[in-house]
Amino acid sequence: MTAELISGTDIRKEILAELKAEVEDMKAKTGKVPGLVTILVGSSPASISYVTLKVKTAISLGFHEIQDDQPDDISEADLLALIDKYNNDPDIHGILIQLPLPKHIDDKKVLNAINPDKDVDGFHPVNVGRLMIGGDEVLYPPCTPAGIQELIVRSGTETSGAEVVVVGRSNIVGKPIAIMMAQKGKGANSTVTIVHTRTKDLASHCKRADILIVAAGVPDLVKPEWIKPGSTVIDVGVNRVGMNEKTGKAILKGDVDFEAAKKICGKITPVPGGVGPMTITMLMKNTVRSAWKHIEGK
Ligand code: NAD
């Protein structure tokens, strides 16, 4: 038997269509649309390509979008002043700073200067704290974990009482998704184990997982014999393992041996086309949420 594929590409389309309709509804009811600013410092090609994708998606949804490009040598004080300007701009509901920043600027100081109510990335310590409390306290869940949860829910995977094993404990994926799956509520209520580089027997934990979420950044780390038959496998890893000579594009591989795993598990995300397309989608969802919050004054 071959596992059902959980397509992030298809689910992204579904969510973007829902968001587009919501933006039209917002415009009709309030005369306003979500406002998003993306601040790019310098000209790293990878950063430009990420920012371009975010800007294009925002525009396609009808957002008021500002791409604010700043030179490499902008001072920390000027960048902080720019953030302050957008913090106080009523037409802006989401502020994104593309990382990495140049060495002379303190990332943490800059990210912490964003008003938590406009921190649609969900990285501000206030939003991390709110995520930990859960329920109505959560303003903006971080985007990759939110995308993972959405894939789990929309693929019809039962989470209540499920054994979830998360491989990886980073601040942007492992820790937040573990917290989110353990919370009380829809798409959660799971029993969660976090495993990492110091875990004694990775295989024995993975074998118990009804839902296995792997975010290690190690190609083919998870072997087929570690997978519980019928389980749901979410492969977050994106590893460049070579170059396609014809297209000149990088060959990407996940953290799970996909070809072997799909013969054992019940559902699985591919790499690429699984978790990858979800991150920007959830960023847009957070921005729409922020716009409602600001427009309705909640
Ligand atoms: P990270 O390097 O910050 O964290 C990796 C975690 O995996 C660490 O906590 C480490 O303890 C654990 N780990 C590493 N090797 C391990 C091993 N052999 N056994 C057990 N645990 C191990 O990485 P990250 O930022 O969390 O990203 C993880 C992967 O997910 C990367 O491949 C990254 O490219 C990918 N990623 C994808 C998206 C997306 O698709 N949108 C977003 C974020 C990260």
Residues whose N, C-alpha, C, O or C-beta is under 5 A from the ligand:
A	BS01	NAD	T144 V167 G168 R169 S170 V173 G174 V195 H196 T197 A215 A216 G217 V218 V236 G237 V238 N239 V275 G276 T279
